[in-house]
Amino acid sequence: MPQPLYHLLAFLVSALVVLWATPVVKKLGLKSGRFDKPGGRKIHQRPMVRLGGVAIFLGTLAALLVVWWTGGFGILPPNKEYEVWGVTIGGLAFFLIGLADDLFGLSPFTRLIVQAIVAGLAWAAGVQIDFLTVPGAGLFTLPDWISLPITIIWLVGMANAINWIDGLDGLAAGVSGIAAVVMLVVCLFMKQPAAALIAAALAGGCLGFLRYNFNPAQIFMGDGGAYFMGFTLAGIGVIGLVKGVTTVAITAAVVLPYVILAVPILDMSAVILARLRRGSSPFKADKRHLHHRLLKAGLSQRLAVLFIYSLTLWAGTLALAVTGMPSGLGYAIGATVLLSFTSWQVWKTSRQSQA
């Protein structure tokens, strides 16, 4: 089978499994009483099952197993095989951490420690940030004692960043799905087919889940789904983009994951800085995220989510342009037009709500 067909197979299998499994997970969640009640910081108005991440995980895993069984991963060199397993097994571990939190409730400190341990094991398997770009100073190769903590911060930070934006119907799944599609395209362009297969499977799972999660949502993904998606995106960014330096200048490759995932990164960074300035714990929940601010400005859930989608897509097309991909600049211009339109809709709606 031609290699591109394996990526299409991974996407379709993941999406179909999620479309089938999500109603089953919802039914089981309602029967077992595993649902989230409204109130406090919650936007929803009725009890919602928070186990949708189970379906996303099952879809992604099923897709990768089908591709592996049909020979889609080919014969990988040992270092690449370790990297792929590092991302796959690390995603499983992060999913289980989130699932345990969904079912039993874990303290922030416990979650953080276990996540750091798993990220450290992924680093040992080869999921490593080996280079760092310092503005004005150039590119540096990192020794292990620096590479390890930076990789842990990246993997753990992205898992939590995706979890933090999971505050509106369809927001985290859509942002992750868009980012995964962009990573799929960039990985293929950079001749990283194994990482692209993981991206394709994750994209299918995320976008399939939107069938039940877009406003008005029928089910939430919970921490399990958010942690799984965040870690997997971060892992793909390391093994497929940062290390894919054969066709793209190494300096550009190093920044690609941060550009593609700029929206959750900047949202998380802004919230943490705001909390620290107020003397609060960076882990103390509040309503300072971008989606909370958009709702406060008078936007509907759908418009707020679509605006953040357009921001994510715009950032992703900037990454396409950075790689030098044919038509990359054209995609960036098109996304800029779309972002301008949604920004105008946001401005118009906020003005009308204040009138």
Secondary structure, 3 states (H helix, E strand, C coil): CCHHHHHHHHHHHHHHHHHHHHHHHHHHHHHHCCEECCCCCCCCCCCEECCHHHHHHHHHHHHHHHHHHCCCCCCCCHHHHHHHHHHHHHHHHHHHHHHHHHHHCCCHHHHHHHHHHHHHHHHHCCCCCCEEEECCCEEEECCHHHHHHHHHHHHHHHHHHHHHCCCCCCHHHHHHHHHHHHHHHHHHHCCCHHHHHHHHHHHHHHHHHHHHHCCCCCCCCHHHHHHHHHHHHHHHHHHHHHCCCCCCCHHHHHHHHHHHCHHHHHHHHHHHHHHHHCCCCCCCCCCCCHHHHHHHCCCCHHHHHHHHHHHHHHHHHHHHHHCCCCCHHHHHHHHHHHHHHHHHHHHHHHHHHHC
